[in-house]
Amino acid sequence: MSALPTPAIRHLLDAPKDDWYVLEEDFFYVPAGYVSDGCSVPMWLWWWFPPLGAYLVPGLIHDYLYETKIYSRAYADWLFWNLLDAYAPHTPHRNYLRYVAVRIFGRWWWKNAKYIDINNYRN
């Protein structure tokens, strides 16, 4: 099995939040300069659902789809689940729980998501 593509991603040290990252190159749907926190997980759950590592790319793409709404929320969530299974095949039960969480709790984020990129992340 070949390795999955992983884009160049840099931690934003001067961002208003500690967990923001910028995509350094175009990657599938997502343009270079896009800013994301990866998987949006409350800090108190990081021990069970880490937001980085194998989960960063699926979270970044999911955040982008929520912010741009170029596809439906159902498709964005389905793609998120499939990307989790591709990038983190060793955690299928946790991947499913992440999917269920975005289906249940994602409605607010879908309605209120604001597109953030390298040009407006300090606002």
Stockholm file with secondary structure:
# STOCKHOLM 1.0

chainA/1-123         MSALPTPAIRHLLDAPKDDWYVLEEDFFYVPAGYVSDGCSVPMWLWWWFPPLGAYLVPGLIHDYLYETKIYSRAYADWLFWNLLDAYAPHTPHRNYLRYVAVRIFGRWWWKNAKYIDINNYRN
#=GR chainA/1-123 SS CCCCCCCCEEECTTSSSTTCEEECSCBTTBCTTBEECSSCCCGGGTTTSCSSGGGHHHHHHHHHHHHHCSSCHHHHHHHHHHHHHHHCTTCHHHHHHHHHHHHHHHHHHHHHCCCCBTTTTTC
#=GC SS_cons         CCCCCCCCEEECTTSSSTTCEEECSCBTTBCTTBEECSSCCCGGGTTTSCSSGGGHHHHHHHHHHHHHCSSCHHHHHHHHHHHHHHHCTTCHHHHHHHHHHHHHHHHHHHHHCCCCBTTTTTC
//
